[in-house]
Amino acid sequence: MFGKVGNFVGETKQELNKVTWPTKNEVWQSTLVVIITVFLMAAFIGTIDFVLSMVMRVLVG
């Protein structure tokens, strides 16, 4: 049981050493893209919600 766990931990360390980690600049750029995308999607969904709410108000009452 403990041999399997030790083997797993060793293999995990080996795989993590193969990873190419992003630079600070790459992380910042990716974060900025995510934040801008979230704001654009929120604006889009908010606009669609507003328009559909207006259409429903006209149709219902």
PDB file as gemmi writes it, atoms N, CA and C in Angstrom:
CRYST1    1.000    1.000    1.000  90.00  90.00  90.00 P 1                      
ATOM      1  N   MET A   1       0.835  -1.200   0.000  1.00  0.00           N  
ATOM      2  CA  MET A   1       0.000   0.000   0.000  1.00  0.00           C  
ATOM      3  C   MET A   1       0.873   1.253   0.000  1.00  0.00           C  
ATOM      4  N   PHE A   2       1.829   1.334   0.952  1.00  0.00           N  
ATOM      5  CA  PHE A   2       2.689   2.522   1.036  1.00  0.00           C  
ATOM      6  C   PHE A   2       3.648   2.597  -0.150  1.00  0.00           C  
ATOM      7  N   GLY A   3       4.000   1.444  -0.694  1.00  0.00           N  
ATOM      8  CA  GLY A   3       4.863   1.420  -1.873  1.00  0.00           C  
ATOM      9  C   GLY A   3       4.190   2.058  -3.076  1.00  0.00           C  
ATOM     10  N   LYS A   4       2.878   1.794  -3.215  1.00  0.00           N  
ATOM     11  CA  LYS A   4       2.124   2.390  -4.318  1.00  0.00           C  
ATOM     12  C   LYS A   4       2.022   3.901  -4.160  1.00  0.00           C  
ATOM     13  N   VAL A   5       1.811   4.347  -2.920  1.00  0.00           N  
ATOM     14  CA  VAL A   5       1.708   5.785  -2.664  1.00  0.00           C  
ATOM     15  C   VAL A   5       3.039   6.464  -2.949  1.00  0.00           C  
ATOM     16  N   GLY A   6       4.133   5.858  -2.497  1.00  0.00           N  
ATOM     17  CA  GLY A   6       5.461   6.417  -2.749  1.00  0.00           C  
ATOM     18  C   GLY A   6       5.776   6.455  -4.238  1.00  0.00           C  
ATOM     19  N   ASN A   7       5.389   5.405  -4.948  1.00  0.00           N  
ATOM     20  CA  ASN A   7       5.586   5.352  -6.395  1.00  0.00           C  
ATOM     21  C   ASN A   7       4.790   6.462  -7.081  1.00  0.00           C  
ATOM     22  N   PHE A   8       3.564   6.650  -6.638  1.00  0.00           N  
ATOM     23  CA  PHE A   8       2.713   7.696  -7.213  1.00  0.00           C  
ATOM     24  C   PHE A   8       3.333   9.077  -7.001  1.00  0.00           C  
ATOM     25  N   VAL A   9       3.807   9.351  -5.790  1.00  0.00           N  
ATOM     26  CA  VAL A   9       4.411  10.646  -5.478  1.00  0.00           C  
ATOM     27  C   VAL A   9       5.669  10.861  -6.324  1.00  0.00           C  
ATOM     28  N   GLY A  10       6.488   9.833  -6.463  1.00  0.00           N  
ATOM     29  CA  GLY A  10       7.695   9.946  -7.277  1.00  0.00           C  
ATOM     30  C   GLY A  10       7.388  10.225  -8.740  1.00  0.00           C  
ATOM     31  N   GLU A  11       6.400   9.518  -9.282  1.00  0.00           N  
ATOM     32  CA  GLU A  11       6.012   9.738 -10.674  1.00  0.00           C  
ATOM     33  C   GLU A  11       5.414  11.126 -10.863  1.00  0.00           C  
ATOM     34  N   THR A  12       4.674  11.592  -9.866  1.00  0.00           N  
ATOM     35  CA  THR A  12       4.090  12.930  -9.938  1.00  0.00           C  
ATOM     36  C   THR A  12       5.176  13.990  -9.979  1.00  0.00           C  
ATOM     37  N   LYS A  13       6.196  13.845  -9.155  1.00  0.00           N  
ATOM     38  CA  LYS A  13       7.303  14.802  -9.161  1.00  0.00           C  
ATOM     39  C   LYS A  13       8.011  14.808 -10.511  1.00  0.00           C  
ATOM     40  N   GLN A  14       8.206  13.629 -11.094  1.00  0.00           N  
ATOM     41  CA  GLN A  14       8.845  13.543 -12.406  1.00  0.00           C  
ATOM     42  C   GLN A  14       8.023  14.274 -13.465  1.00  0.00           C  
ATOM     43  N   GLU A  15       6.725  14.087 -13.443  1.00  0.00           N  
ATOM     44  CA  GLU A  15       5.869  14.739 -14.430  1.00  0.00           C  
ATOM     45  C   GLU A  15       5.847  16.254 -14.234  1.00  0.00           C  
ATOM     46  N   LEU A  16       5.838  16.721 -12.978  1.00  0.00           N  
ATOM     47  CA  LEU A  16       5.833  18.164 -12.720  1.00  0.00           C  
ATOM     48  C   LEU A  16       7.134  18.817 -13.177  1.00  0.00           C  
ATOM     49  N   ASN A  17       8.237  18.070 -13.165  1.00  0.00           N  
ATOM     50  CA  ASN A  17       9.499  18.611 -13.659  1.00  0.00           C  
ATOM     51  C   ASN A  17       9.480  18.793 -15.174  1.00  0.00           C  
ATOM     52  N   LYS A  18       8.611  18.079 -15.879  1.00  0.00           N  
ATOM     53  CA  LYS A  18       8.509  18.188 -17.336  1.00  0.00           C  
ATOM     54  C   LYS A  18       7.647  19.374 -17.768  1.00  0.00           C  
ATOM     55  N   VAL A  19       6.879  19.928 -16.845  1.00  0.00           N  
ATOM     56  CA  VAL A  19       5.939  21.003 -17.178  1.00  0.00           C  
ATOM     57  C   VAL A  19       6.697  22.281 -17.500  1.00  0.00           C  
ATOM     58  N   THR A  20       6.252  22.972 -18.554  1.00  0.00           N  
ATOM     59  CA  THR A  20       6.773  24.292 -18.875  1.00  0.00           C  
ATOM     60  C   THR A  20       5.833  25.308 -18.230  1.00  0.00           C  
ATOM     61  N   TRP A  21       6.278  25.915 -17.155  1.00  0.00           N  
ATOM     62  CA  TRP A  21       5.437  26.842 -16.423  1.00  0.00           C  
ATOM     63  C   TRP A  21       5.402  28.193 -17.124  1.00  0.00           C  
ATOM     64  N   PRO A  22       4.252  28.883 -17.125  1.00  0.00           N  
ATOM     65  CA  PRO A  22       4.164  30.184 -17.788  1.00  0.00           C  
ATOM     66  C   PRO A  22       4.954  31.244 -17.022  1.00  0.00           C  
ATOM     67  N   THR A  23       5.396  32.247 -17.766  1.00  0.00           N  
ATOM     68  CA  THR A  23       6.099  33.355 -17.137  1.00  0.00           C  
ATOM     69  C   THR A  23       5.085  34.281 -16.474  1.00  0.00           C  
ATOM     70  N   LYS A  24       5.585  35.191 -15.667  1.00  0.00           N  
ATOM     71  CA  LYS A  24       4.706  36.152 -14.983  1.00  0.00           C  
ATOM     72  C   LYS A  24       3.929  36.982 -16.007  1.00  0.00           C  
ATOM     73  N   ASN A  25       4.592  37.360 -17.086  1.00  0.00           N  
ATOM     74  CA  ASN A  25       3.946  38.156 -18.124  1.00  0.00           C  
ATOM     75  C   ASN A  25       2.837  37.362 -18.826  1.00  0.00           C  
ATOM     76  N   GLU A  26       3.079  36.085 -19.092  1.00  0.00           N  
ATOM     77  CA  GLU A  26       2.066  35.251 -19.735  1.00  0.00           C  
ATOM     78  C   GLU A  26       0.845  35.073 -18.835  1.00  0.00           C  
ATOM     79  N   VAL A  27       1.082  34.909 -17.546  1.00  0.00           N  
ATOM     80  CA  VAL A  27      -0.031  34.768 -16.599  1.00  0.00           C  
ATOM     81  C   VAL A  27      -0.839  36.056 -16.561  1.00  0.00           C  
ATOM     82  N   TRP A  28      -0.155  37.201 -16.541  1.00  0.00           N  
ATOM     83  CA  TRP A  28      -0.840  38.499 -16.502  1.00  0.00           C  
ATOM     84  C   TRP A  28      -1.684  38.696 -17.761  1.00  0.00           C  
ATOM     85  N   GLN A  29      -1.125  38.371 -18.925  1.00  0.00           N  
ATOM     86  CA  GLN A  29      -1.862  38.530 -20.176  1.00  0.00           C  
ATOM     87  C   GLN A  29      -3.079  37.604 -20.221  1.00  0.00           C  
ATOM     88  N   SER A  30      -2.923  36.387 -19.781  1.00  0.00           N  
ATOM     89  CA  SER A  30      -4.048  35.442 -19.758  1.00  0.00           C  
ATOM     90  C   SER A  30      -5.140  35.917 -18.804  1.00  0.00           C  
ATOM     91  N   THR A  31      -4.725  36.431 -17.658  1.00  0.00           N  
ATOM     92  CA  THR A  31      -5.691  36.944 -16.679  1.00  0.00           C  
ATOM     93  C   THR A  31      -6.456  38.115 -17.262  1.00  0.00           C  
ATOM     94  N   LEU A  32      -5.754  38.994 -17.951  1.00  0.00           N  
ATOM     95  CA  LEU A  32      -6.399  40.160 -18.562  1.00  0.00           C  
ATOM     96  C   LEU A  32      -7.413  39.730 -19.624  1.00  0.00           C  
ATOM     97  N   VAL A  33      -7.058  38.734 -20.419  1.00  0.00           N  
ATOM     98  CA  VAL A  33      -7.986  38.222 -21.434  1.00  0.00           C  
ATOM     99  C   VAL A  33      -9.236  37.658 -20.768  1.00  0.00           C  
ATOM    100  N   VAL A  34      -9.067  36.926 -19.690  1.00  0.00           N  
ATOM    101  CA  VAL A  34     -10.216  36.342 -18.989  1.00  0.00           C  
ATOM    102  C   VAL A  34     -11.109  37.436 -18.420  1.00  0.00           C  
ATOM    103  N   ILE A  35     -10.523  38.444 -17.792  1.00  0.00           N  
ATOM    104  CA  ILE A  35     -11.315  39.528 -17.198  1.00  0.00           C  
ATOM    105  C   ILE A  35     -12.085  40.287 -18.275  1.00  0.00           C  
ATOM    106  N   ILE A  36     -11.440  40.610 -19.385  1.00  0.00           N  
ATOM    107  CA  ILE A  36     -12.122  41.320 -20.472  1.00  0.00           C  
ATOM    108  C   ILE A  36     -13.247  40.474 -21.051  1.00  0.00           C  
ATOM    109  N   THR A  37     -12.984  39.180 -21.234  1.00  0.00           N  
ATOM    110  CA  THR A  37     -14.010  38.285 -21.770  1.00  0.00           C  
ATOM    111  C   THR A  37     -15.212  38.201 -20.844  1.00  0.00           C  
ATOM    112  N   VAL A  38     -14.965  38.130 -19.548  1.00  0.00           N  
ATOM    113  CA  VAL A  38     -16.065  38.061 -18.580  1.00  0.00           C  
ATOM    114  C   VAL A  38     -16.910  39.328 -18.637  1.00  0.00           C  
ATOM    115  N   PHE A  39     -16.261  40.493 -18.694  1.00  0.00           N  
ATOM    116  CA  PHE A  39     -17.016  41.736 -18.779  1.00  0.00           C  
ATOM    117  C   PHE A  39     -17.811  41.840 -20.074  1.00  0.00           C  
ATOM    118  N   LEU A  40     -17.224  41.431 -21.196  1.00  0.00           N  
ATOM    119  CA  LEU A  40     -17.948  41.463 -22.467  1.00  0.00           C  
ATOM    120  C   LEU A  40     -19.146  40.522 -22.454  1.00  0.00           C  
ATOM    121  N   MET A  41     -18.952  39.336 -21.909  1.00  0.00           N  
ATOM    122  CA  MET A  41     -20.066  38.386 -21.843  1.00  0.00           C  
ATOM    123  C   MET A  41     -21.168  38.885 -20.906  1.00  0.00           C  
ATOM    124  N   ALA A  42     -20.774  39.500 -19.800  1.00  0.00           N  
ATOM    125  CA  ALA A  42     -21.763  40.048 -18.864  1.00  0.00           C  
ATOM    126  C   ALA A  42     -22.562  41.160 -19.538  1.00  0.00           C  
ATOM    127  N   ALA A  43     -21.884  42.020 -20.296  1.00  0.00           N  
ATOM    128  CA  ALA A  43     -22.583  43.092 -21.009  1.00  0.00           C  
ATOM    129  C   ALA A  43     -23.522  42.519 -22.059  1.00  0.00           C  
ATOM    130  N   PHE A  44     -23.056  41.502 -22.788  1.00  0.00           N  
ATOM    131  CA  PHE A  44     -23.887  40.877 -23.817  1.00  0.00           C  
ATOM    132  C   PHE A  44     -25.129  40.231 -23.208  1.00  0.00           C  
ATOM    133  N   ILE A  45     -24.933  39.444 -22.162  1.00  0.00           N  
ATOM    134  CA  ILE A  45     -26.066  38.759 -21.527  1.00  0.00           C  
ATOM    135  C   ILE A  45     -27.013  39.773 -20.884  1.00  0.00           C  
ATOM    136  N   GLY A  46     -26.453  40.825 -20.268  1.00  0.00           N  
ATOM    137  CA  GLY A  46     -27.293  41.866 -19.680  1.00  0.00           C  
ATOM    138  C   GLY A  46     -28.125  42.575 -20.730  1.00  0.00           C  
ATOM    139  N   THR A  47     -27.535  42.847 -21.881  1.00  0.00           N  
ATOM    140  CA  THR A  47     -28.268  43.504 -22.963  1.00  0.00           C  
ATOM    141  C   THR A  47     -29.385  42.610 -23.486  1.00  0.00           C  
ATOM    142  N   ILE A  48     -29.076  41.355 -23.711  1.00  0.00           N  
ATOM    143  CA  ILE A  48     -30.098  40.409 -24.181  1.00  0.00           C  
ATOM    144  C   ILE A  48     -31.225  40.293 -23.161  1.00  0.00           C  
ATOM    145  N   ASP A  49     -30.881  40.223 -21.885  1.00  0.00           N  
ATOM    146  CA  ASP A  49     -31.881  40.131 -20.828  1.00  0.00           C  
ATOM    147  C   ASP A  49     -32.766  41.370 -20.819  1.00  0.00           C  
ATOM    148  N   PHE A  50     -32.163  42.542 -20.958  1.00  0.00           N  
ATOM    149  CA  PHE A  50     -32.924  43.793 -20.967  1.00  0.00           C  
ATOM    150  C   PHE A  50     -33.888  43.824 -22.153  1.00  0.00           C  
ATOM    151  N   VAL A  51     -33.398  43.482 -23.336  1.00  0.00           N  
ATOM    152  CA  VAL A  51     -34.240  43.504 -24.537  1.00  0.00           C  
ATOM    153  C   VAL A  51     -35.382  42.504 -24.401  1.00  0.00           C  
ATOM    154  N   LEU A  52     -35.087  41.297 -23.964  1.00  0.00           N  
ATOM    155  CA  LEU A  52     -36.150  40.298 -23.812  1.00  0.00           C  
ATOM    156  C   LEU A  52     -37.153  40.699 -22.735  1.00  0.00           C  
ATOM    157  N   SER A  53     -36.689  41.363 -21.680  1.00  0.00           N  
ATOM    158  CA  SER A  53     -37.609  41.847 -20.638  1.00  0.00           C  
ATOM    159  C   SER A  53     -38.554  42.885 -21.210  1.00  0.00           C  
ATOM    160  N   MET A  54     -38.025  43.787 -22.029  1.00  0.00           N  
ATOM    161  CA  MET A  54     -38.871  44.809 -22.654  1.00  0.00           C  
ATOM    162  C   MET A  54     -39.898  44.170 -23.595  1.00  0.00           C  
ATOM    163  N   VAL A  55     -39.458  43.189 -24.368  1.00  0.00           N  
ATOM    164  CA  VAL A  55     -40.377  42.503 -25.292  1.00  0.00           C  
ATOM    165  C   VAL A  55     -41.477  41.806 -24.503  1.00  0.00           C  
ATOM    166  N   MET A  56     -41.129  41.154 -23.414  1.00  0.00           N  
ATOM    167  CA  MET A  56     -42.131  40.460 -22.592  1.00  0.00           C  
ATOM    168  C   MET A  56     -43.117  41.446 -21.966  1.00  0.00           C  
ATOM    169  N   ARG A  57     -42.604  42.603 -21.516  1.00  0.00           N  
ATOM    170  CA  ARG A  57     -43.500  43.615 -20.930  1.00  0.00           C  
ATOM    171  C   ARG A  57     -44.498  44.112 -21.969  1.00  0.00           C  
ATOM    172  N   VAL A  58     -44.042  44.308 -23.191  1.00  0.00           N  
ATOM    173  CA  VAL A  58     -44.942  44.774 -24.258  1.00  0.00           C  
ATOM    174  C   VAL A  58     -45.977  43.691 -24.592  1.00  0.00           C  
ATOM    175  N   LEU A  59     -45.534  42.438 -24.670  1.00  0.00           N  
ATOM    176  CA  LEU A  59     -46.439  41.353 -25.009  1.00  0.00           C  
ATOM    177  C   LEU A  59     -47.443  41.050 -23.907  1.00  0.00           C  
ATOM    178  N   VAL A  60     -46.992  41.100 -22.662  1.00  0.00           N  
ATOM    179  CA  VAL A  60     -47.863  40.705 -21.545  1.00  0.00           C  
ATOM    180  C   VAL A  60     -48.765  41.860 -21.110  1.00  0.00           C  
ATOM    181  N   GLY A  61     -48.225  43.042 -21.080  1.00  0.00           N  
ATOM    182  CA  GLY A  61     -49.073  44.062 -20.490  1.00  0.00           C  
ATOM    183  C   GLY A  61     -48.927  45.397 -21.048  1.00  0.00           C  
TER     184      GLY A  61                                                      
END                                                                             
